[in-house]
Amino acid sequence: MQRLAMVGVTKWNRLKFQWEDIMTLIKKFMRTATAAGVAGLVSTAALAESIVSFNGPAGEAYIGRFIKGIKETAALKGYDIKVFENQFNQAEQDQQVQQVLAAGVLPDVFIWWPSDAVAGLGSLRALAKTGVPVLKINQLPNEQDKQYIFGYAGPDDRLRARNAGYMMREAAAAKKAAGGEGYNVLVLSYPHSYGGYGLSINAFNEAIAGSDLKIIDDVDEGFGQANGYKGAAKAIAANRDEGIHFVYGMDDAILTGGIKALEEAGYKMGEDVIAVGTVCNGDKQLIEEGKQFGTTLQSPLHEGQLAIKMVEEYLQTGAFANYINFTPNPAVTATNMETVALRGFDGKLYGIDELCSGAWGG
């Protein structure tokens, strides 16, 4: 009986893989036929390509808008998509990967936004071993993971941080011209193990090199406003005597928490401390009131649209025209905030309130 059962399982697995191969060939035929305009005989609804995305939580402002973007764009393109959220926890994300693989129903494409690119390498390797193509997003490929992905779509961490550094230089020059003193910089970072940290801090350092600005502390308490507040509170206690004159937040959500801690400690933002952030996922009012000098416009809407655009390109052609694909990331200050607009990958023009996340009306 056991032998018969094993034979049955073997035959079932063989049939299962044969069926999956047939479905793959049909989908490839349908893509070619659709492009040629001769797909009317077969319904594509039952053959829609499917995507599985692994990413952070929708409760975080930026990621929430990103998820909205990939879901809306996938629906527009006729793709089925399933999103697995983790609470910035690589162990949780690893478990989700194992659950998907154990279920045995594979998508046409995986979208991979690791909580920790280094710790999550084993899960990425497991996804790649299935033969399903993997698109990495948000964190640039590194030497360890680039062999497991077919391309990258997302922000340019270096450009974003470089623009922040240039804005801080501008603010420091204005302060000096007005007779001000003090150029110590507090950095409120991403976790140092996070893929974008090294690129960001190096680019920021390059941008401020040769100026009066000097980093005195680099705090990596974690993502979000609450961690920004905790990290800043610790840094204030450790550096108050030396003096904190500027603060750079690697994203505005972290910076917003840091600004709250600084104000509670008695600092007047815009005068005692000048703040520069990035990502545009904080609070518009902080810039309007002069509490934050500037940020960079990193649109989660664009990132979601670009991810699906890249999936579509790969499914249709089997390759990318460009392995690395960046979203735009211009500097934003009070002087240009009301006029900044970007065209989406859907061809539509979007204003800043639609592009930013957090308390921006987006």
Backbone torsions as a table, in degrees:
resi	resn	phi	psi	omega
1	MET	NA	-43.3	-179.4
2	GLN	-61.7	-39.9	179.2
3	ARG	-65.1	-42.6	178.4
4	LEU	-61.7	-40.4	179.4
5	ALA	-63.3	-42.2	-179.9
6	MET	-65.1	-38.9	177.2
7	VAL	-62.0	-41.6	179.6
8	GLY	-63.2	-43.3	178.8
9	VAL	-63.1	-42.8	179.7
10	THR	-61.3	-44.8	178.9
11	LYS	-63.9	-40.1	179.7
12	TRP	-63.0	-45.4	179.5
13	ASN	-61.8	-40.0	179.6
14	ARG	-63.5	-45.6	178.4
15	LEU	-62.8	-40.4	-179.8
16	LYS	-60.2	-46.8	-179.7
17	PHE	-68.3	-36.0	176.8
18	GLN	-62.9	-40.6	179.4
19	TRP	-65.1	-41.7	178.6
20	GLU	-63.6	-38.5	177.4
21	ASP	-64.1	-41.4	179.1
22	ILE	-62.4	-45.1	-179.7
23	MET	-62.8	-39.1	178.4
24	THR	-62.1	-44.1	179.2
25	LEU	-64.7	-38.9	179.0
26	ILE	-63.7	-42.9	179.9
27	LYS	-62.9	-42.0	178.1
28	LYS	-62.0	-40.7	177.8
29	PHE	-61.7	-43.3	-177.7
30	MET	-64.5	-38.1	178.4
31	ARG	-63.0	-42.0	179.4
32	THR	-67.9	-42.2	-178.8
33	ALA	-66.5	-40.9	179.1
34	THR	-62.0	-43.8	179.0
35	ALA	-61.7	-32.0	-179.2
36	ALA	-87.4	-7.9	178.1
37	GLY	78.8	26.6	-177.2
38	VAL	-124.7	29.0	-173.7
39	ALA	-95.0	16.0	-173.6
40	GLY	-69.0	-19.9	-175.6
41	LEU	-80.6	-17.4	-176.0
42	VAL	-123.5	133.4	177.3
43	SER	-73.4	127.9	178.7
44	THR	-86.6	-11.6	-176.6
45	ALA	-59.7	-43.7	-177.7
46	ALA	-77.8	-11.8	-176.0
47	LEU	-112.4	17.0	-177.1
48	ALA	-58.7	134.9	175.3
49	GLU	-63.0	147.5	-176.5
50	SER	-119.4	149.4	-178.4
51	ILE	-129.5	139.0	170.4
52	VAL	-118.9	125.4	-179.7
53	SER	-113.1	130.3	174.2
54	PHE	-108.2	119.2	-176.5
55	ASN	-155.1	-178.3	-179.7
56	GLY	-74.6	-168.7	-171.4
57	PRO	-83.9	142.4	177.8
58	ALA	-65.1	-20.5	179.5
59	GLY	-67.8	-21.7	174.2
60	GLU	-80.8	132.6	-168.3
61	ALA	-54.2	-49.0	-176.7
62	TYR	-65.0	-48.5	-176.8
63	ILE	-66.0	-35.5	177.1
64	GLY	-59.2	-43.1	178.2
65	ARG	-70.5	-34.4	176.2
66	PHE	-62.2	-46.7	-179.9
67	ILE	-60.9	-41.9	176.9
68	LYS	-59.7	-41.3	-179.5
69	GLY	-65.0	-45.1	-178.4
70	ILE	-69.7	-36.4	-179.6
71	LYS	-67.2	-44.8	-179.2
72	GLU	-66.4	-42.0	-178.6
73	THR	-71.3	-37.8	176.4
74	ALA	-62.1	-42.8	178.7
75	ALA	-63.2	-40.0	178.8
76	LEU	-62.2	-35.7	-178.8
77	LYS	-88.2	-4.2	179.1
78	GLY	83.5	21.9	178.9
79	TYR	-97.0	143.8	168.4
80	ASP	-84.3	136.8	-179.5
81	ILE	-138.2	138.8	175.5
82	LYS	-125.1	132.0	-174.6
83	VAL	-114.5	129.3	176.1
84	PHE	-110.4	119.3	-178.0
85	GLU	-101.2	139.4	171.7
86	ASN	-123.0	156.5	-177.2
87	GLN	-90.3	57.9	-177.3
88	PHE	52.5	43.1	-174.4
89	ASN	-132.1	110.5	-176.0
90	GLN	-66.3	-35.4	178.4
91	ALA	-62.3	-39.4	177.1
92	GLU	-65.5	-41.8	178.8
93	GLN	-65.8	-39.0	176.5
94	ASP	-59.3	-41.2	179.4
95	GLN	-65.1	-38.7	178.5
96	GLN	-63.8	-40.3	177.7
97	VAL	-60.7	-45.9	-179.9
98	GLN	-62.4	-37.4	178.3
99	GLN	-64.2	-43.3	179.3
100	VAL	-64.6	-44.2	-179.1
101	LEU	-67.6	-37.1	180.0
102	ALA	-67.6	-28.8	-179.6
103	ALA	-67.5	-25.1	174.2
104	GLY	79.5	4.2	178.5
105	VAL	-108.5	103.2	-173.3
106	LEU	-93.6	144.8	175.7
107	PRO	-81.5	-176.6	174.7
108	ASP	-85.2	-26.9	179.9
109	VAL	-147.0	141.6	168.8
110	PHE	-102.3	137.9	168.8
111	ILE	-106.9	127.5	-170.5
112	TRP	-122.0	111.1	173.0
113	TRP	-119.5	92.3	-173.9
114	PRO	-71.5	145.8	171.9
115	SER	-69.6	-38.7	176.8
116	ASP	-140.6	108.1	-172.6
117	ALA	-61.1	-33.2	-179.1
118	VAL	-76.0	-52.1	-179.5
119	ALA	-66.5	-25.6	-178.2
120	GLY	-90.7	6.8	-176.3
121	LEU	-60.7	-37.2	179.4
122	GLY	-62.1	-39.8	178.2
123	SER	-67.7	-40.8	177.0
124	LEU	-61.7	-42.0	178.7
125	ARG	-61.4	-40.1	179.1
126	ALA	-65.3	-38.4	177.1
127	LEU	-64.6	-44.1	-178.0
128	ALA	-64.9	-34.2	-179.4
129	LYS	-63.9	-19.6	179.0
130	THR	-71.4	-16.9	-175.4
131	GLY	89.5	-6.7	177.5
132	VAL	-80.1	130.3	-179.1
133	PRO	-64.8	145.3	-177.5
134	VAL	-120.3	126.8	173.9
135	LEU	-102.7	121.8	176.8
136	LYS	-90.1	139.6	180.0
137	ILE	-130.5	158.9	171.2
138	ASN	73.0	-39.4	178.3
139	GLN	-116.6	125.2	-176.6
140	LEU	-56.7	147.0	175.3
141	PRO	-59.7	149.7	174.9
142	ASN	-121.2	179.3	-176.3
143	GLU	-62.6	-29.0	-177.9
144	GLN	-79.2	-35.3	-171.0
145	ASP	-105.2	-10.4	-172.9
146	LYS	-65.3	-22.2	179.3
147	GLN	-73.8	-14.3	-175.6
148	TYR	-102.2	0.0	-177.1
149	ILE	-124.2	160.3	178.2
150	PHE	-100.5	-3.9	177.2
151	GLY	168.3	178.8	-177.9
152	TYR	-131.1	140.8	173.7
153	ALA	-136.2	128.4	178.7
154	GLY	156.5	-163.5	-175.2
155	PRO	-76.6	159.1	173.1
156	ASP	-96.4	99.5	-176.6
157	ASP	-58.1	-38.2	-178.1
158	ARG	-67.3	-44.0	179.1
159	LEU	-62.9	-44.0	-179.3
160	ARG	-59.5	-49.1	-178.2
161	ALA	-70.0	-35.8	178.4
162	ARG	-63.6	-43.5	177.6
163	ASN	-61.9	-37.8	177.3
164	ALA	-63.7	-42.2	178.7
165	GLY	-63.0	-40.9	178.9
166	TYR	-65.8	-39.1	177.1
167	MET	-63.8	-40.2	179.7
168	MET	-67.4	-37.1	175.2
169	ARG	-60.6	-42.8	178.9
170	GLU	-60.9	-45.6	179.6
171	ALA	-65.5	-38.7	179.6
172	ALA	-66.5	-39.3	179.2
173	ALA	-64.7	-40.4	178.1
174	ALA	-64.9	-40.4	178.6
175	LYS	-62.3	-43.7	-178.7
176	LYS	-66.1	-40.5	179.7
177	ALA	-64.2	-28.2	179.2
178	ALA	-87.1	3.0	178.6
179	GLY	89.2	12.0	-179.7
180	GLY	-75.0	162.4	179.3
181	GLU	-133.7	156.0	176.5
182	GLY	96.5	118.9	-175.0
183	TYR	-137.1	26.1	177.3
184	ASN	-74.1	136.7	-175.2
185	VAL	-115.4	128.1	169.9
186	LEU	-98.8	127.7	178.1
187	VAL	-104.1	124.4	173.2
188	LEU	-103.3	102.3	-166.9
189	SER	-97.8	167.8	160.6
190	TYR	-66.8	162.9	169.1
191	PRO	-51.8	136.8	-173.7
192	HIS	-66.1	-15.9	176.7
193	SER	-84.9	-10.5	-177.9
194	TYR	-71.7	141.8	-172.3
195	GLY	-56.2	-36.3	-176.4
196	GLY	-81.9	-8.7	-174.3
197	TYR	-63.8	-54.4	-175.2
198	GLY	-58.9	-44.3	178.8
199	LEU	-62.1	-40.7	-176.4
200	SER	-68.9	-49.3	-175.3
201	ILE	-67.9	-35.7	178.6
202	ASN	-66.0	-43.0	-180.0
203	ALA	-67.6	-38.3	178.4
204	PHE	-64.5	-44.6	178.4
205	ASN	-60.6	-40.6	178.0
206	GLU	-63.4	-38.3	-177.2
207	ALA	-69.0	-33.7	-177.6
208	ILE	-94.9	-3.2	-179.2
209	ALA	-58.3	135.9	179.7
210	GLY	87.3	-4.3	177.4
211	SER	-96.9	-178.2	176.5
212	ASP	-77.9	-11.4	-175.1
213	LEU	-69.8	139.4	-179.3
214	LYS	-142.7	124.0	177.9
215	ILE	-73.3	126.6	179.1
216	ILE	-109.4	-16.9	178.9
217	ASP	-159.3	147.7	-178.9
218	ASP	-135.4	103.9	-171.6
219	VAL	-104.3	130.1	-179.8
220	ASP	-122.9	59.6	-178.5
221	GLU	-63.9	-34.2	-179.4
222	GLY	145.0	-177.0	-178.2
223	PHE	-80.7	158.0	170.5
224	GLY	88.0	166.6	-176.2
225	GLN	-62.5	-42.4	-177.1
226	ALA	-61.4	-43.2	178.7
227	ASN	-72.1	-32.6	174.9
228	GLY	-62.2	-40.2	177.9
229	TYR	-64.6	-47.4	-179.1
230	LYS	-62.1	-46.1	-178.6
231	GLY	-63.1	-43.0	179.9
232	ALA	-65.7	-40.4	179.8
233	ALA	-59.7	-41.9	178.1
234	LYS	-65.8	-41.6	-178.4
235	ALA	-67.8	-36.0	178.3
236	ILE	-62.6	-45.7	179.4
237	ALA	-61.7	-36.0	-176.5
238	ALA	-82.2	-23.8	-170.6
239	ASN	-124.3	6.9	-176.8
240	ARG	-58.0	-43.1	-177.5
241	ASP	-64.8	-38.9	179.9
242	GLU	-71.3	-32.2	178.1
243	GLY	104.4	130.1	175.4
244	ILE	-115.9	120.1	-174.9
245	HIS	-118.3	-24.7	177.7
246	PHE	-137.3	151.5	174.7
247	VAL	-136.7	131.5	177.4
248	TYR	-112.2	120.3	176.4
249	GLY	-103.3	127.8	-178.7
250	MET	-68.7	-18.7	159.6
251	ASP	-148.6	161.5	-172.1
252	ASP	-71.0	-24.7	176.8
253	ALA	-64.5	-46.4	176.4
254	ILE	-62.0	-44.3	-177.6
255	LEU	-64.0	-38.0	179.8
256	THR	-58.4	-43.8	175.9
257	GLY	-64.2	-38.0	179.0
258	GLY	-65.3	-40.7	178.2
259	ILE	-62.2	-40.3	177.9
260	LYS	-60.9	-44.2	179.6
261	ALA	-64.1	-40.8	179.5
262	LEU	-64.6	-42.5	179.2
263	GLU	-65.4	-40.7	178.7
264	GLU	-65.6	-26.2	178.3
265	ALA	-84.8	1.2	174.8
266	GLY	100.4	1.9	178.3
267	TYR	-79.6	140.9	175.4
268	LYS	-98.2	113.1	-176.3
269	MET	-69.1	138.5	-177.4
270	GLY	92.5	-17.2	177.9
271	GLU	-121.8	-65.0	178.1
272	ASP	-70.3	-39.9	-178.3
273	VAL	-133.5	133.3	177.1
274	ILE	-106.9	126.3	-174.0
275	ALA	-109.7	135.1	174.0
276	VAL	-129.7	132.8	179.8
277	GLY	-124.4	-169.6	173.8
278	THR	-147.3	170.2	172.9
279	VAL	86.0	-27.3	177.7
280	CYS	65.1	41.5	178.6
281	ASN	-120.3	30.8	-179.0
282	GLY	-112.3	-116.8	-174.4
283	ASP	-134.6	115.9	179.8
284	LYS	-55.9	-36.2	-176.1
285	GLN	-61.6	-30.0	179.4
286	LEU	-62.2	-37.8	177.3
287	ILE	-74.6	-42.2	179.3
288	GLU	-59.1	-36.2	-177.4
289	GLU	-89.7	-0.4	178.6
290	GLY	81.3	9.5	178.7
291	LYS	-79.8	-21.1	176.7
292	GLN	-129.2	127.6	-176.1
293	PHE	-69.8	-42.8	-177.6
294	GLY	-172.0	176.4	178.2
295	THR	-150.8	-175.5	172.1
296	THR	-122.5	146.5	-175.2
297	LEU	-89.4	96.4	174.5
298	GLN	-109.6	104.8	-170.9
299	SER	-88.8	119.2	174.6
300	PRO	-66.0	-26.8	175.4
301	LEU	-61.4	-46.8	177.8
302	HIS	-62.8	-40.6	-178.0
303	GLU	-64.1	-42.3	177.5
304	GLY	-65.5	-44.0	178.8
305	GLN	-62.5	-43.1	-178.6
306	LEU	-64.4	-39.8	179.7
307	ALA	-58.4	-46.9	-179.0
308	ILE	-71.0	-35.4	175.8
309	LYS	-59.6	-41.2	179.8
310	MET	-69.9	-37.8	175.1
311	VAL	-60.0	-45.4	-179.6
312	GLU	-61.6	-44.5	179.7
313	GLU	-60.7	-42.8	-178.0
314	TYR	-69.1	-42.0	-179.4
315	LEU	-65.4	-31.3	-178.4
316	GLN	-83.2	-32.9	-172.6
317	THR	-118.7	-16.4	-178.1
318	GLY	78.2	9.9	-179.0
319	ALA	-161.7	169.4	174.9
320	PHE	-107.2	143.5	169.1
321	ALA	-65.5	-36.9	177.6
322	ASN	-131.0	131.2	179.7
323	TYR	-68.1	-40.0	178.3
324	ILE	-104.5	128.8	-176.9
325	ASN	-132.7	112.4	-173.9
326	PHE	-99.1	149.9	166.8
327	THR	-89.0	158.0	178.0
328	PRO	-69.7	158.9	-176.5
329	ASN	-154.2	62.7	-177.1
330	PRO	-75.3	157.5	176.1
331	ALA	-74.4	145.5	179.9
332	VAL	-133.0	125.8	174.2
333	THR	-131.6	179.9	179.5
334	ALA	-61.0	-26.6	-176.5
335	THR	-73.7	-26.9	-178.3
336	ASN	-121.7	3.5	-171.1
337	MET	-58.4	-38.1	-174.8
338	GLU	-82.0	-9.3	-177.1
339	THR	-113.2	-6.3	-179.0
340	VAL	-70.2	132.3	175.6
341	ALA	-148.8	150.9	178.8
342	LEU	-134.8	145.9	175.2
343	ARG	-86.8	130.0	-179.7
344	GLY	-76.2	170.7	177.9
345	PHE	-74.5	-1.8	172.6
346	ASP	-96.1	2.6	178.0
347	GLY	89.5	-7.8	-178.1
348	LYS	-86.7	151.3	177.6
349	LEU	-95.1	128.8	-177.0
350	TYR	-119.5	138.9	174.2
351	GLY	-83.8	170.3	-172.3
352	ILE	-62.8	-34.3	-179.5
353	ASP	-66.9	-25.3	177.0
354	GLU	-84.0	-25.2	-173.6
355	LEU	-90.2	-37.3	179.8
356	CYS	-78.6	165.0	176.9
357	SER	-120.0	-174.8	-176.4
358	GLY	75.7	-145.1	-176.7
359	ALA	-88.2	61.7	178.4
360	TRP	-123.0	2.2	-177.9
361	GLY	84.5	3.7	-177.9
362	GLY	-82.2	NA	NA
